Amino acid sequence: MQEKFLDWQCQSRMNAFRTQGGRPNTSMTPYLLDDKGNEYAQIIVVLVENDCEETTRLFEYNFKKHMILPKDTTRLISFCHLSSS
């Protein structure tokens, strides 16, 4: 059962990287439930290989390829960079 789950998750993630710019889809963003079964929060689940260097490179590549920052975010990043200097 665990192997089938991981196969499904890997297939879903490959599809997201190919068709959605790597953005999480519903299979990667389950809801956490409280003790009574009520929705508590939605999380993003990340699967990482044992050797995480390849995974990290994939995330960095995808971020650089698909991430378009709004002007306000670019200004905020510049401000934070200058503030930390």
N, C-alpha and C positions, 0 to 999 in steps of 0.2 A: 504494500500500500504506500509506504514512504517513497519507494522508487517511482511509482506512478505519479505521485504528487510532485516530486522533483522534476520529472520529465515534463509534466504539464506546465509547471512554473517556468522551466527553461524555454519551452516552446512559446509560451505567452510573452516572455521577456524578449526573445529574439524577434518576434513579430512586432513588439513595441519599438524596438530599436530600428527595425526596417521601415515601419510605416508611420510611426508617431513621434519620431525624433527622440525616442527613448523616454518619453513622458510616461509615467505610471498609468496603467489601465486598471480596471476594476479588480482583476485577479491579483494585483500587487498592492491593493489598498483596502484591506479588510477592516471591518469595524470591530473594535473591542467592546465587549459587553460587560456590564457590571454583574454583581452576584444575582440580581433579579432578572437578568436577561435583557435589560434595557441598553440601548446604544450609548456608549460612554465617549468614545473618540474614534477617529479614523486614523490609521497609521499607514506608513509606506514600508513594506517589507523588502529588504535588500538581501539577495543571496550573493555570497562572495566565495570564490574558489579558495582552496587551501593555499595556493600561491596567489596572493591578492594583487601582485604587481600588474598582471595582465588585466584584471578587472579594473584596477585604477586607471590604467591607460585607456581602456575602453570608455570609461566614464568621462575622462578628460577630453578625449577626442570628440565624443558626442556632445559634450557641453560646448566646446569651442565651435563645433559645426552648426549647432542649432540654436544656441542661446543668443537672443537679441535683447539687449537691455534697454529699457525705456530711458529717456534722457534724465529723469529724476534719479533713477537708480545709478546711472553713470556718475552723476554729480555726487551722490552719497558715497559711492566707492572712492572717488577722488578725495572727498572730505575726510573720510576715515583713514585713507592712506596718508594724507598730510598730517592728520592729528596724531598718528602713531609715530611719526618721524621725530 
